[in-house]
Amino acid sequence: MTKSVVQEIGVLVPTFKEDKIVILFGPQAPKELREMAVIHEFEHLTEEPLKQGGTIQFGDESFTITALGTIANKNYKELGHISIYFQEPMEEVLPGAVFAHPHRFPTIDKGTVITVK
């Protein structure tokens, strides 16, 4: 199980609510990306945290991973970065993308625990 805690929420994060996209980044995210990202810090990280059929939780809200890009795990482990789309997967999944169901924007606050299993 991989676990991280939300440290900061960029001012532009609420603008992605309608599109149902959450951009996660680790604490080393550059200033220009921090505005649009949820900054989180790992407390525990497993080797391959993201997998199709696995779950990602924001606090008590659980989502099933329905598709993921070819470098999503690499980016997540190295940079804490993934883009999560709470919608149906596109025909071609972007390399760092993760798709999840149900299709609703999660509640995220500073201190929210993100769990991937």
Chimera marker file (.cmm) of the C-alpha trace (Angstrom):
<marker_set name="trace">
<marker id="1" x="0.000" y="0.000" z="0.000" r="1" g="1" b="0" radius="0.5"/>
<marker id="2" x="1.272" y="3.461" z="-0.927" r="1" g="1" b="0" radius="0.5"/>
<marker id="3" x="0.343" y="6.355" z="1.283" r="1" g="1" b="0" radius="0.5"/>
<marker id="4" x="0.870" y="10.111" z="0.985" r="1" g="1" b="0" radius="0.5"/>
<marker id="5" x="-0.504" y="13.248" z="2.602" r="1" g="1" b="0" radius="0.5"/>
<marker id="6" x="-1.693" y="16.418" z="0.858" r="1" g="1" b="0" radius="0.5"/>
<marker id="7" x="0.599" y="19.311" z="1.781" r="1" g="1" b="0" radius="0.5"/>
<marker id="8" x="-0.745" y="22.058" z="-0.461" r="1" g="1" b="0" radius="0.5"/>
<marker id="9" x="-3.540" y="22.686" z="-2.971" r="1" g="1" b="0" radius="0.5"/>
<marker id="10" x="-2.820" y="24.970" z="-5.921" r="1" g="1" b="0" radius="0.5"/>
<marker id="11" x="-5.148" y="27.917" z="-6.502" r="1" g="1" b="0" radius="0.5"/>
<marker id="12" x="-6.179" y="26.545" z="-9.920" r="1" g="1" b="0" radius="0.5"/>
<marker id="13" x="-7.124" y="23.053" z="-8.673" r="1" g="1" b="0" radius="0.5"/>
<marker id="14" x="-10.856" y="23.924" z="-8.276" r="1" g="1" b="0" radius="0.5"/>
<marker id="15" x="-10.982" y="24.971" z="-11.961" r="1" g="1" b="0" radius="0.5"/>
<marker id="16" x="-10.399" y="21.314" z="-12.934" r="1" g="1" b="0" radius="0.5"/>
<marker id="17" x="-13.463" y="20.158" z="-10.991" r="1" g="1" b="0" radius="0.5"/>
<marker id="18" x="-15.802" y="20.401" z="-13.983" r="1" g="1" b="0" radius="0.5"/>
<marker id="19" x="-13.377" y="18.370" z="-16.151" r="1" g="1" b="0" radius="0.5"/>
<marker id="20" x="-12.871" y="15.906" z="-13.253" r="1" g="1" b="0" radius="0.5"/>
<marker id="21" x="-9.065" y="15.975" z="-13.383" r="1" g="1" b="0" radius="0.5"/>
<marker id="22" x="-6.679" y="15.964" z="-10.413" r="1" g="1" b="0" radius="0.5"/>
<marker id="23" x="-2.976" y="16.601" z="-10.984" r="1" g="1" b="0" radius="0.5"/>
<marker id="24" x="-0.752" y="15.233" z="-8.231" r="1" g="1" b="0" radius="0.5"/>
<marker id="25" x="2.845" y="16.322" z="-7.724" r="1" g="1" b="0" radius="0.5"/>
<marker id="26" x="5.456" y="15.690" z="-5.078" r="1" g="1" b="0" radius="0.5"/>
<marker id="27" x="6.947" y="18.507" z="-2.981" r="1" g="1" b="0" radius="0.5"/>
<marker id="28" x="9.696" y="19.182" z="-5.550" r="1" g="1" b="0" radius="0.5"/>
<marker id="29" x="7.150" y="20.457" z="-8.126" r="1" g="1" b="0" radius="0.5"/>
<marker id="30" x="8.291" y="23.656" z="-9.865" r="1" g="1" b="0" radius="0.5"/>
<marker id="31" x="6.546" y="26.903" z="-8.927" r="1" g="1" b="0" radius="0.5"/>
<marker id="32" x="4.700" y="27.205" z="-12.264" r="1" g="1" b="0" radius="0.5"/>
<marker id="33" x="3.083" y="23.764" z="-11.775" r="1" g="1" b="0" radius="0.5"/>
<marker id="34" x="2.193" y="24.197" z="-8.095" r="1" g="1" b="0" radius="0.5"/>
<marker id="35" x="-0.755" y="26.474" z="-8.979" r="1" g="1" b="0" radius="0.5"/>
<marker id="36" x="-2.550" y="23.659" z="-10.813" r="1" g="1" b="0" radius="0.5"/>
<marker id="37" x="-1.478" y="20.715" z="-8.671" r="1" g="1" b="0" radius="0.5"/>
<marker id="38" x="-2.235" y="18.939" z="-5.435" r="1" g="1" b="0" radius="0.5"/>
<marker id="39" x="1.147" y="18.716" z="-3.713" r="1" g="1" b="0" radius="0.5"/>
<marker id="40" x="1.542" y="15.549" z="-1.652" r="1" g="1" b="0" radius="0.5"/>
<marker id="41" x="4.361" y="13.860" z="0.206" r="1" g="1" b="0" radius="0.5"/>
<marker id="42" x="4.864" y="10.095" z="0.419" r="1" g="1" b="0" radius="0.5"/>
<marker id="43" x="4.837" y="8.418" z="3.818" r="1" g="1" b="0" radius="0.5"/>
<marker id="44" x="5.129" y="4.931" z="2.313" r="1" g="1" b="0" radius="0.5"/>
<marker id="45" x="5.789" y="3.957" z="-1.307" r="1" g="1" b="0" radius="0.5"/>
<marker id="46" x="5.558" y="0.481" z="-2.853" r="1" g="1" b="0" radius="0.5"/>
<marker id="47" x="7.380" y="-0.740" z="-5.958" r="1" g="1" b="0" radius="0.5"/>
<marker id="48" x="4.456" y="-0.655" z="-8.452" r="1" g="1" b="0" radius="0.5"/>
<marker id="49" x="1.698" y="1.248" z="-6.636" r="1" g="1" b="0" radius="0.5"/>
<marker id="50" x="-0.634" y="1.881" z="-9.583" r="1" g="1" b="0" radius="0.5"/>
<marker id="51" x="-2.383" y="-0.992" z="-11.318" r="1" g="1" b="0" radius="0.5"/>
<marker id="52" x="-5.528" y="-1.456" z="-13.344" r="1" g="1" b="0" radius="0.5"/>
<marker id="53" x="-8.255" y="-2.695" z="-11.001" r="1" g="1" b="0" radius="0.5"/>
<marker id="54" x="-6.459" y="-1.228" z="-7.982" r="1" g="1" b="0" radius="0.5"/>
<marker id="55" x="-7.842" y="1.602" z="-5.896" r="1" g="1" b="0" radius="0.5"/>
<marker id="56" x="-6.876" y="5.146" z="-5.091" r="1" g="1" b="0" radius="0.5"/>
<marker id="57" x="-8.441" y="6.760" z="-2.043" r="1" g="1" b="0" radius="0.5"/>
<marker id="58" x="-8.712" y="10.397" z="-1.071" r="1" g="1" b="0" radius="0.5"/>
<marker id="59" x="-9.600" y="10.225" z="2.611" r="1" g="1" b="0" radius="0.5"/>
<marker id="60" x="-12.720" y="8.016" z="2.765" r="1" g="1" b="0" radius="0.5"/>
<marker id="61" x="-13.531" y="8.302" z="-0.964" r="1" g="1" b="0" radius="0.5"/>
<marker id="62" x="-12.437" y="5.251" z="-2.949" r="1" g="1" b="0" radius="0.5"/>
<marker id="63" x="-11.942" y="5.095" z="-6.729" r="1" g="1" b="0" radius="0.5"/>
<marker id="64" x="-11.104" y="2.105" z="-8.945" r="1" g="1" b="0" radius="0.5"/>
<marker id="65" x="-8.272" y="2.535" z="-11.444" r="1" g="1" b="0" radius="0.5"/>
<marker id="66" x="-9.680" y="1.641" z="-14.870" r="1" g="1" b="0" radius="0.5"/>
<marker id="67" x="-6.648" y="2.459" z="-17.052" r="1" g="1" b="0" radius="0.5"/>
<marker id="68" x="-3.155" y="3.861" z="-16.729" r="1" g="1" b="0" radius="0.5"/>
<marker id="69" x="-0.426" y="5.100" z="-19.013" r="1" g="1" b="0" radius="0.5"/>
<marker id="70" x="2.885" y="3.373" z="-19.651" r="1" g="1" b="0" radius="0.5"/>
<marker id="71" x="4.978" y="5.680" z="-17.424" r="1" g="1" b="0" radius="0.5"/>
<marker id="72" x="2.394" y="6.473" z="-14.734" r="1" g="1" b="0" radius="0.5"/>
<marker id="73" x="4.164" y="4.335" z="-12.095" r="1" g="1" b="0" radius="0.5"/>
<marker id="74" x="7.607" y="5.728" z="-12.970" r="1" g="1" b="0" radius="0.5"/>
<marker id="75" x="6.402" y="9.356" z="-12.764" r="1" g="1" b="0" radius="0.5"/>
<marker id="76" x="4.464" y="8.684" z="-9.574" r="1" g="1" b="0" radius="0.5"/>
<marker id="77" x="7.421" y="7.076" z="-7.802" r="1" g="1" b="0" radius="0.5"/>
<marker id="78" x="10.059" y="9.569" z="-9.014" r="1" g="1" b="0" radius="0.5"/>
<marker id="79" x="8.098" y="12.839" z="-9.027" r="1" g="1" b="0" radius="0.5"/>
<marker id="80" x="4.886" y="12.049" z="-7.157" r="1" g="1" b="0" radius="0.5"/>
<marker id="81" x="3.230" y="13.083" z="-10.431" r="1" g="1" b="0" radius="0.5"/>
<marker id="82" x="0.183" y="11.657" z="-12.134" r="1" g="1" b="0" radius="0.5"/>
<marker id="83" x="-2.879" y="13.175" z="-13.755" r="1" g="1" b="0" radius="0.5"/>
<marker id="84" x="-6.031" y="11.385" z="-12.606" r="1" g="1" b="0" radius="0.5"/>
<marker id="85" x="-9.045" y="11.566" z="-14.906" r="1" g="1" b="0" radius="0.5"/>
<marker id="86" x="-12.338" y="10.690" z="-13.224" r="1" g="1" b="0" radius="0.5"/>
<marker id="87" x="-13.946" y="9.792" z="-16.566" r="1" g="1" b="0" radius="0.5"/>
<marker id="88" x="-14.000" y="7.038" z="-19.181" r="1" g="1" b="0" radius="0.5"/>
<marker id="89" x="-10.561" y="6.213" z="-20.615" r="1" g="1" b="0" radius="0.5"/>
<marker id="90" x="-9.713" y="7.808" z="-23.939" r="1" g="1" b="0" radius="0.5"/>
<marker id="91" x="-8.807" y="5.589" z="-26.884" r="1" g="1" b="0" radius="0.5"/>
<marker id="92" x="-5.148" y="6.450" z="-26.401" r="1" g="1" b="0" radius="0.5"/>
<marker id="93" x="-4.167" y="6.839" z="-22.739" r="1" g="1" b="0" radius="0.5"/>
<marker id="94" x="-1.465" y="9.466" z="-22.219" r="1" g="1" b="0" radius="0.5"/>
<marker id="95" x="1.756" y="7.994" z="-20.755" r="1" g="1" b="0" radius="0.5"/>
<marker id="96" x="1.366" y="9.606" z="-17.293" r="1" g="1" b="0" radius="0.5"/>
<marker id="97" x="-2.418" y="9.413" z="-17.081" r="1" g="1" b="0" radius="0.5"/>
<marker id="98" x="-4.570" y="7.407" z="-14.684" r="1" g="1" b="0" radius="0.5"/>
<marker id="99" x="-8.314" y="6.909" z="-15.204" r="1" g="1" b="0" radius="0.5"/>
<marker id="100" x="-10.586" y="6.171" z="-12.279" r="1" g="1" b="0" radius="0.5"/>
<marker id="101" x="-14.234" y="5.387" z="-11.479" r="1" g="1" b="0" radius="0.5"/>
<marker id="102" x="-16.680" y="6.645" z="-10.153" r="1" g="1" b="0" radius="0.5"/>
<marker id="103" x="-16.568" y="9.710" z="-12.344" r="1" g="1" b="0" radius="0.5"/>
<marker id="104" x="-16.666" y="12.457" z="-9.738" r="1" g="1" b="0" radius="0.5"/>
<marker id="105" x="-14.134" y="14.932" z="-8.412" r="1" g="1" b="0" radius="0.5"/>
<marker id="106" x="-12.902" y="13.886" z="-4.947" r="1" g="1" b="0" radius="0.5"/>
<marker id="107" x="-12.921" y="16.058" z="-1.842" r="1" g="1" b="0" radius="0.5"/>
<marker id="108" x="-9.329" y="17.122" z="-1.215" r="1" g="1" b="0" radius="0.5"/>
<marker id="109" x="-8.089" y="19.296" z="1.623" r="1" g="1" b="0" radius="0.5"/>
<marker id="110" x="-4.688" y="19.977" z="3.131" r="1" g="1" b="0" radius="0.5"/>
<marker id="111" x="-3.950" y="16.910" z="5.275" r="1" g="1" b="0" radius="0.5"/>
<marker id="112" x="-6.079" y="14.506" z="3.166" r="1" g="1" b="0" radius="0.5"/>
<marker id="113" x="-4.467" y="11.059" z="3.085" r="1" g="1" b="0" radius="0.5"/>
<marker id="114" x="-4.079" y="9.522" z="-0.386" r="1" g="1" b="0" radius="0.5"/>
<marker id="115" x="-3.854" y="5.728" z="-0.370" r="1" g="1" b="0" radius="0.5"/>
<marker id="116" x="-3.110" y="3.543" z="-3.396" r="1" g="1" b="0" radius="0.5"/>
<marker id="117" x="-3.589" y="-0.220" z="-3.192" r="1" g="1" b="0" radius="0.5"/>
<link id1="1" id2="2" r="1" g="1" b="0" radius="0.2"/>
<link id1="2" id2="3" r="1" g="1" b="0" radius="0.2"/>
<link id1="3" id2="4" r="1" g="1" b="0" radius="0.2"/>
<link id1="4" id2="5" r="1" g="1" b="0" radius="0.2"/>
<link id1="5" id2="6" r="1" g="1" b="0" radius="0.2"/>
<link id1="6" id2="7" r="1" g="1" b="0" radius="0.2"/>
<link id1="7" id2="8" r="1" g="1" b="0" radius="0.2"/>
<link id1="8" id2="9" r="1" g="1" b="0" radius="0.2"/>
<link id1="9" id2="10" r="1" g="1" b="0" radius="0.2"/>
<link id1="10" id2="11" r="1" g="1" b="0" radius="0.2"/>
<link id1="11" id2="12" r="1" g="1" b="0" radius="0.2"/>
<link id1="12" id2="13" r="1" g="1" b="0" radius="0.2"/>
<link id1="13" id2="14" r="1" g="1" b="0" radius="0.2"/>
<link id1="14" id2="15" r="1" g="1" b="0" radius="0.2"/>
<link id1="15" id2="16" r="1" g="1" b="0" radius="0.2"/>
<link id1="16" id2="17" r="1" g="1" b="0" radius="0.2"/>
<link id1="17" id2="18" r="1" g="1" b="0" radius="0.2"/>
<link id1="18" id2="19" r="1" g="1" b="0" radius="0.2"/>
<link id1="19" id2="20" r="1" g="1" b="0" radius="0.2"/>
<link id1="20" id2="21" r="1" g="1" b="0" radius="0.2"/>
<link id1="21" id2="22" r="1" g="1" b="0" radius="0.2"/>
<link id1="22" id2="23" r="1" g="1" b="0" radius="0.2"/>
<link id1="23" id2="24" r="1" g="1" b="0" radius="0.2"/>
<link id1="24" id2="25" r="1" g="1" b="0" radius="0.2"/>
<link id1="25" id2="26" r="1" g="1" b="0" radius="0.2"/>
<link id1="26" id2="27" r="1" g="1" b="0" radius="0.2"/>
<link id1="27" id2="28" r="1" g="1" b="0" radius="0.2"/>
<link id1="28" id2="29" r="1" g="1" b="0" radius="0.2"/>
<link id1="29" id2="30" r="1" g="1" b="0" radius="0.2"/>
<link id1="30" id2="31" r="1" g="1" b="0" radius="0.2"/>
<link id1="31" id2="32" r="1" g="1" b="0" radius="0.2"/>
<link id1="32" id2="33" r="1" g="1" b="0" radius="0.2"/>
<link id1="33" id2="34" r="1" g="1" b="0" radius="0.2"/>
<link id1="34" id2="35" r="1" g="1" b="0" radius="0.2"/>
<link id1="35" id2="36" r="1" g="1" b="0" radius="0.2"/>
<link id1="36" id2="37" r="1" g="1" b="0" radius="0.2"/>
<link id1="37" id2="38" r="1" g="1" b="0" radius="0.2"/>
<link id1="38" id2="39" r="1" g="1" b="0" radius="0.2"/>
<link id1="39" id2="40" r="1" g="1" b="0" radius="0.2"/>
<link id1="40" id2="41" r="1" g="1" b="0" radius="0.2"/>
<link id1="41" id2="42" r="1" g="1" b="0" radius="0.2"/>
<link id1="42" id2="43" r="1" g="1" b="0" radius="0.2"/>
<link id1="43" id2="44" r="1" g="1" b="0" radius="0.2"/>
<link id1="44" id2="45" r="1" g="1" b="0" radius="0.2"/>
<link id1="45" id2="46" r="1" g="1" b="0" radius="0.2"/>
<link id1="46" id2="47" r="1" g="1" b="0" radius="0.2"/>
<link id1="47" id2="48" r="1" g="1" b="0" radius="0.2"/>
<link id1="48" id2="49" r="1" g="1" b="0" radius="0.2"/>
<link id1="49" id2="50" r="1" g="1" b="0" radius="0.2"/>
<link id1="50" id2="51" r="1" g="1" b="0" radius="0.2"/>
<link id1="51" id2="52" r="1" g="1" b="0" radius="0.2"/>
<link id1="52" id2="53" r="1" g="1" b="0" radius="0.2"/>
<link id1="53" id2="54" r="1" g="1" b="0" radius="0.2"/>
<link id1="54" id2="55" r="1" g="1" b="0" radius="0.2"/>
<link id1="55" id2="56" r="1" g="1" b="0" radius="0.2"/>
<link id1="56" id2="57" r="1" g="1" b="0" radius="0.2"/>
<link id1="57" id2="58" r="1" g="1" b="0" radius="0.2"/>
<link id1="58" id2="59" r="1" g="1" b="0" radius="0.2"/>
<link id1="59" id2="60" r="1" g="1" b="0" radius="0.2"/>
<link id1="60" id2="61" r="1" g="1" b="0" radius="0.2"/>
<link id1="61" id2="62" r="1" g="1" b="0" radius="0.2"/>
<link id1="62" id2="63" r="1" g="1" b="0" radius="0.2"/>
<link id1="63" id2="64" r="1" g="1" b="0" radius="0.2"/>
<link id1="64" id2="65" r="1" g="1" b="0" radius="0.2"/>
<link id1="65" id2="66" r="1" g="1" b="0" radius="0.2"/>
<link id1="66" id2="67" r="1" g="1" b="0" radius="0.2"/>
<link id1="67" id2="68" r="1" g="1" b="0" radius="0.2"/>
<link id1="68" id2="69" r="1" g="1" b="0" radius="0.2"/>
<link id1="69" id2="70" r="1" g="1" b="0" radius="0.2"/>
<link id1="70" id2="71" r="1" g="1" b="0" radius="0.2"/>
<link id1="71" id2="72" r="1" g="1" b="0" radius="0.2"/>
<link id1="72" id2="73" r="1" g="1" b="0" radius="0.2"/>
<link id1="73" id2="74" r="1" g="1" b="0" radius="0.2"/>
<link id1="74" id2="75" r="1" g="1" b="0" radius="0.2"/>
<link id1="75" id2="76" r="1" g="1" b="0" radius="0.2"/>
<link id1="76" id2="77" r="1" g="1" b="0" radius="0.2"/>
<link id1="77" id2="78" r="1" g="1" b="0" radius="0.2"/>
<link id1="78" id2="79" r="1" g="1" b="0" radius="0.2"/>
<link id1="79" id2="80" r="1" g="1" b="0" radius="0.2"/>
<link id1="80" id2="81" r="1" g="1" b="0" radius="0.2"/>
<link id1="81" id2="82" r="1" g="1" b="0" radius="0.2"/>
<link id1="82" id2="83" r="1" g="1" b="0" radius="0.2"/>
<link id1="83" id2="84" r="1" g="1" b="0" radius="0.2"/>
<link id1="84" id2="85" r="1" g="1" b="0" radius="0.2"/>
<link id1="85" id2="86" r="1" g="1" b="0" radius="0.2"/>
<link id1="86" id2="87" r="1" g="1" b="0" radius="0.2"/>
<link id1="87" id2="88" r="1" g="1" b="0" radius="0.2"/>
<link id1="88" id2="89" r="1" g="1" b="0" radius="0.2"/>
<link id1="89" id2="90" r="1" g="1" b="0" radius="0.2"/>
<link id1="90" id2="91" r="1" g="1" b="0" radius="0.2"/>
<link id1="91" id2="92" r="1" g="1" b="0" radius="0.2"/>
<link id1="92" id2="93" r="1" g="1" b="0" radius="0.2"/>
<link id1="93" id2="94" r="1" g="1" b="0" radius="0.2"/>
<link id1="94" id2="95" r="1" g="1" b="0" radius="0.2"/>
<link id1="95" id2="96" r="1" g="1" b="0" radius="0.2"/>
<link id1="96" id2="97" r="1" g="1" b="0" radius="0.2"/>
<link id1="97" id2="98" r="1" g="1" b="0" radius="0.2"/>
<link id1="98" id2="99" r="1" g="1" b="0" radius="0.2"/>
<link id1="99" id2="100" r="1" g="1" b="0" radius="0.2"/>
<link id1="100" id2="101" r="1" g="1" b="0" radius="0.2"/>
<link id1="101" id2="102" r="1" g="1" b="0" radius="0.2"/>
<link id1="102" id2="103" r="1" g="1" b="0" radius="0.2"/>
<link id1="103" id2="104" r="1" g="1" b="0" radius="0.2"/>
<link id1="104" id2="105" r="1" g="1" b="0" radius="0.2"/>
<link id1="105" id2="106" r="1" g="1" b="0" radius="0.2"/>
<link id1="106" id2="107" r="1" g="1" b="0" radius="0.2"/>
<link id1="107" id2="108" r="1" g="1" b="0" radius="0.2"/>
<link id1="108" id2="109" r="1" g="1" b="0" radius="0.2"/>
<link id1="109" id2="110" r="1" g="1" b="0" radius="0.2"/>
<link id1="110" id2="111" r="1" g="1" b="0" radius="0.2"/>
<link id1="111" id2="112" r="1" g="1" b="0" radius="0.2"/>
<link id1="112" id2="113" r="1" g="1" b="0" radius="0.2"/>
<link id1="113" id2="114" r="1" g="1" b="0" radius="0.2"/>
<link id1="114" id2="115" r="1" g="1" b="0" radius="0.2"/>
<link id1="115" id2="116" r="1" g="1" b="0" radius="0.2"/>
<link id1="116" id2="117" r="1" g="1" b="0" radius="0.2"/>
</marker_set>
